[in-house]
Amino acid sequence: RTEIVHCHDPGCYTKDITYINGLTQTPIAFSQILSLIQVSEVCHQEFYYDCTLAPMVDGDVNFAFWEDRHGEQNIYFTGSNKGFHVCDCHYEDEGCIEEGTRANTCNCDANLPIPLSDSGTITNMTALPVMKLAFGGMNYEMQSGVFQLGRLKCFGESEVD
């Protein structure tokens, strides 16, 4: 879990993601990660965000996003929803907190003065792995954001032509 340093502008706090070998604690070559994704049937990566008054999106401003392996910025935090800002709560029966009123698709975007949390599982194999996370829009002491990015997990064997 990583606490986000307060800063004003969208994406002003960034965290580059390094993938390491769990046994040797040494960085894994990016070519190896790509090879793993290519030979796997399915890969995903989980994302968790705990917030207080720290929305990822406010109006049309994307304060938080992640960078994929092509260097593109993405605002979806679950599924394979390129271009659509969304978290797990949007697909749950009860929806996100305040979704009925504010049409927000993540809990934290309700921007309430109480602790909230969001989660998601990114499944877009053409974008994975997450290379960088970025957050912003936190100017005041009462605002807080903490994130955790899960391991890249791959399963099965892809059909090779």
RANOR-V955485 format. One record per residue. N is the residue number from 1. RES is the residue in three letters. SS is DSSP state (A for helix, B for strand, O for the rest). OMEGA is omega as a letter, one per 40 degrees, with the letter a starting at -180 (* if undefined). Layout:
# RANOR-V955485
((N RES SS OMEGA) (N RES SS OMEGA))
This chain:
# RANOR-V955485
((1 ARG O a) (2 THR B i) (3 GLU B a) (4 ILE O i) (5 VAL O a) (6 HIS O i) (7 CYS B a) (8 HIS O a) (9 ASP O i) (10 PRO O i) (11 GLY O a) (12 CYS O i) (13 TYR B i) (14 THR B i) (15 LYS B i) (16 ASP B a) (17 ILE O i) (18 THR O i) (19 TYR O a) (20 ILE B i) (21 ASN O a) (22 GLY O a) (23 LEU O a) (24 THR O a) (25 GLN O i) (26 THR O i) (27 PRO B i) (28 ILE O i) (29 ALA O a) (30 PHE A i) (31 SER A i) (32 GLN A i) (33 ILE A i) (34 LEU A i) (35 SER A i) (36 LEU A a) (37 ILE A a) (38 GLN A a) (39 VAL A a) (40 SER O i) (41 GLU O a) (42 VAL B i) (43 CYS B i) (44 HIS B a) (45 GLN B a) (46 GLU B a) (47 PHE B i) (48 TYR B a) (49 TYR B i) (50 ASP B a) (51 CYS B i) (52 THR B a) (53 LEU O a) (54 ALA O a) (55 PRO O i) (56 MET O i) (57 VAL B i) (58 ASP B a) (59 GLY O i) (60 ASP O i) (61 VAL B i) (62 ASN B i) (63 PHE O a) (64 ALA O i) (65 PHE B i) (66 TRP B a) (67 GLU B a) (68 ASP O a) (69 ARG O i) (70 HIS O a) (71 GLY O i) (72 GLU O i) (73 GLN B i) (74 ASN B a) (75 ILE O i) (76 TYR B a) (77 PHE O i) (78 THR O i) (79 GLY B a) (80 SER O a) (81 ASN O a) (82 LYS O i) (83 GLY O a) (84 PHE O a) (85 HIS O a) (86 VAL B i) (87 CYS O a) (88 ASP A a) (89 CYS A a) (90 HIS A a) (91 TYR A i) (92 GLU O a) (93 ASP O a) (94 GLU O i) (95 GLY O i) (96 CYS O i) (97 ILE O i) (98 GLU O a) (99 GLU A i) (100 GLY A a) (101 THR A a) (102 ARG A a) (103 ALA O i) (104 ASN O a) (105 THR O i) (106 CYS O a) (107 ASN A a) (108 CYS A a) (109 ASP A i) (110 ALA A i) (111 ASN O a) (112 LEU O a) (113 PRO O i) (114 ILE O i) (115 PRO O i) (116 LEU B i) (117 SER B i) (118 ASP B i) (119 SER B i) (120 GLY B i) (121 THR B a) (122 ILE B a) (123 THR O a) (124 ASN O a) (125 MET O i) (126 THR O i) (127 ALA O a) (128 LEU O e) (129 PRO O i) (130 VAL O a) (131 MET O a) (132 LYS B i) (133 LEU B a) (134 ALA B a) (135 PHE B i) (136 GLY O i) (137 GLY O i) (138 MET B a) (139 ASN O a) (140 TYR O a) (141 GLU O a) (142 MET O i) (143 GLN O i) (144 SER B i) (145 GLY B i) (146 VAL B a) (147 PHE B i) (148 GLN B i) (149 LEU B a) (150 GLY B i) (151 ARG B i) (152 LEU B a) (153 LYS B a) (154 CYS B a) (155 PHE B i) (156 GLY O i) (157 GLU O i) (158 SER O i) (159 GLU O i) (160 VAL O i) (161 ASP O *))
